[in-house]
Amino acid sequence: MNPVDHGTPIEAADRIIIEDQLEQARRSNAAGRRASRHTTATCTAVRRDAAARNSSDCFRI
Protein backbone atom coordinates (compact mmCIF):
# COMPACT_ATOMS: atom_id res chain seq x y z
CA MET A 1 0.00 0.00 0.00
CA ASN A 2 1.25 3.47 -0.88
CA PRO A 3 2.26 5.51 2.20
CA VAL A 4 0.20 8.41 0.82
CA ASP A 5 -2.91 6.33 1.51
CA HIS A 6 -2.29 6.43 5.29
CA GLY A 7 -3.25 9.17 7.72
CA THR A 8 -5.49 12.18 7.36
CA PRO A 9 -6.12 13.91 4.04
CA ILE A 10 -3.85 16.77 5.15
CA GLU A 11 -1.02 14.34 5.96
CA ALA A 12 -1.50 12.67 2.57
CA ALA A 13 -1.43 16.05 0.82
CA ASP A 14 1.73 17.00 2.72
CA ARG A 15 3.42 13.77 1.61
CA ILE A 16 2.46 14.40 -2.01
CA ILE A 17 3.86 17.94 -1.86
CA ILE A 18 7.08 16.76 -0.22
CA GLU A 19 7.49 13.99 -2.81
CA ASP A 20 6.93 16.50 -5.62
CA GLN A 21 9.48 18.89 -4.11
CA LEU A 22 12.00 16.06 -3.71
CA GLU A 23 11.53 15.03 -7.35
CA GLN A 24 11.93 18.65 -8.49
CA ALA A 25 15.12 18.98 -6.42
CA ARG A 26 16.50 15.79 -7.98
CA ARG A 27 15.77 17.08 -11.50
CA SER A 28 17.32 20.45 -10.67
CA ASN A 29 20.44 18.84 -9.20
CA ALA A 30 20.83 16.60 -12.24
CA ALA A 31 20.54 19.61 -14.55
CA GLY A 32 23.13 21.45 -12.46
CA ARG A 33 25.53 18.51 -12.67
CA ARG A 34 25.08 18.36 -16.46
CA ALA A 35 25.74 22.10 -16.77
CA SER A 36 28.77 21.84 -14.51
CA ARG A 37 30.27 19.02 -16.60
CA HIS A 38 29.70 21.09 -19.75
CA THR A 39 31.32 24.19 -18.21
CA THR A 40 34.28 22.17 -16.93
CA ALA A 41 34.81 20.59 -20.35
CA THR A 42 34.61 24.00 -22.03
CA CYS A 43 37.09 25.58 -19.60
CA THR A 44 39.47 22.66 -20.02
CA ALA A 45 39.32 23.05 -23.80
CA VAL A 46 40.00 26.81 -23.53
CA ARG A 47 43.01 26.20 -21.30
CA ARG A 48 44.30 23.47 -23.61
CA ASP A 49 43.95 25.73 -26.66
CA ALA A 50 45.69 28.62 -24.89
CA ALA A 51 48.53 26.36 -23.78
CA ALA A 52 48.90 24.98 -27.31
CA ARG A 53 49.21 28.52 -28.67
CA ASN A 54 51.60 29.37 -25.81
CA SER A 55 49.72 32.62 -25.59
CA SER A 56 50.78 35.32 -23.15
CA ASP A 57 47.28 36.79 -23.12
CA CYS A 58 45.76 33.58 -21.77
CA PHE A 59 43.42 34.09 -18.83
CA ARG A 60 42.97 32.10 -15.65
CA ILE A 61 39.59 30.50 -15.11
C-alpha atoms as a printed R data frame, in Angstrom:
   type eleno elety resid chain resno      x      y       z
1  ATOM     1    CA   MET     A     1  0.000  0.000   0.000
2  ATOM     2    CA   ASN     A     2  1.247  3.471  -0.876
3  ATOM     3    CA   PRO     A     3  2.262  5.510   2.199
4  ATOM     4    CA   VAL     A     4  0.199  8.414   0.822
5  ATOM     5    CA   ASP     A     5 -2.908  6.327   1.511
6  ATOM     6    CA   HIS     A     6 -2.293  6.432   5.292
7  ATOM     7    CA   GLY     A     7 -3.254  9.174   7.722
8  ATOM     8    CA   THR     A     8 -5.489 12.180   7.356
9  ATOM     9    CA   PRO     A     9 -6.124 13.910   4.038
10 ATOM    10    CA   ILE     A    10 -3.853 16.770   5.153
11 ATOM    11    CA   GLU     A    11 -1.022 14.344   5.960
12 ATOM    12    CA   ALA     A    12 -1.499 12.673   2.574
13 ATOM    13    CA   ALA     A    13 -1.435 16.054   0.815
14 ATOM    14    CA   ASP     A    14  1.732 16.998   2.721
15 ATOM    15    CA   ARG     A    15  3.417 13.772   1.607
16 ATOM    16    CA   ILE     A    16  2.460 14.397  -2.011
17 ATOM    17    CA   ILE     A    17  3.856 17.941  -1.858
18 ATOM    18    CA   ILE     A    18  7.079 16.757  -0.224
19 ATOM    19    CA   GLU     A    19  7.489 13.987  -2.808
20 ATOM    20    CA   ASP     A    20  6.925 16.498  -5.617
21 ATOM    21    CA   GLN     A    21  9.475 18.893  -4.111
22 ATOM    22    CA   LEU     A    22 11.995 16.061  -3.714
23 ATOM    23    CA   GLU     A    23 11.532 15.032  -7.349
24 ATOM    24    CA   GLN     A    24 11.931 18.647  -8.494
25 ATOM    25    CA   ALA     A    25 15.122 18.980  -6.425
26 ATOM    26    CA   ARG     A    26 16.504 15.792  -7.977
27 ATOM    27    CA   ARG     A    27 15.773 17.081 -11.496
28 ATOM    28    CA   SER     A    28 17.317 20.452 -10.667
29 ATOM    29    CA   ASN     A    29 20.437 18.844  -9.201
30 ATOM    30    CA   ALA     A    30 20.826 16.598 -12.238
31 ATOM    31    CA   ALA     A    31 20.538 19.608 -14.547
32 ATOM    32    CA   GLY     A    32 23.133 21.455 -12.458
33 ATOM    33    CA   ARG     A    33 25.527 18.512 -12.669
34 ATOM    34    CA   ARG     A    34 25.083 18.361 -16.460
35 ATOM    35    CA   ALA     A    35 25.737 22.098 -16.769
36 ATOM    36    CA   SER     A    36 28.773 21.839 -14.506
37 ATOM    37    CA   ARG     A    37 30.266 19.024 -16.596
38 ATOM    38    CA   HIS     A    38 29.699 21.091 -19.748
39 ATOM    39    CA   THR     A    39 31.321 24.190 -18.205
40 ATOM    40    CA   THR     A    40 34.276 22.168 -16.927
41 ATOM    41    CA   ALA     A    41 34.808 20.589 -20.352
42 ATOM    42    CA   THR     A    42 34.614 24.004 -22.028
43 ATOM    43    CA   CYS     A    43 37.091 25.578 -19.597
44 ATOM    44    CA   THR     A    44 39.472 22.655 -20.016
45 ATOM    45    CA   ALA     A    45 39.317 23.049 -23.797
46 ATOM    46    CA   VAL     A    46 39.998 26.807 -23.529
47 ATOM    47    CA   ARG     A    47 43.009 26.197 -21.298
48 ATOM    48    CA   ARG     A    48 44.303 23.473 -23.610
49 ATOM    49    CA   ASP     A    49 43.949 25.731 -26.659
50 ATOM    50    CA   ALA     A    50 45.693 28.620 -24.890
51 ATOM    51    CA   ALA     A    51 48.534 26.363 -23.783
52 ATOM    52    CA   ALA     A    52 48.904 24.978 -27.310
53 ATOM    53    CA   ARG     A    53 49.215 28.525 -28.667
54 ATOM    54    CA   ASN     A    54 51.602 29.371 -25.806
55 ATOM    55    CA   SER     A    55 49.719 32.624 -25.587
56 ATOM    56    CA   SER     A    56 50.783 35.324 -23.151
57 ATOM    57    CA   ASP     A    57 47.281 36.790 -23.115
58 ATOM    58    CA   CYS     A    58 45.763 33.581 -21.773
59 ATOM    59    CA   PHE     A    59 43.423 34.091 -18.831
60 ATOM    60    CA   ARG     A    60 42.968 32.100 -15.651
61 ATOM    61    CA   ILE     A    61 39.586 30.495 -15.109
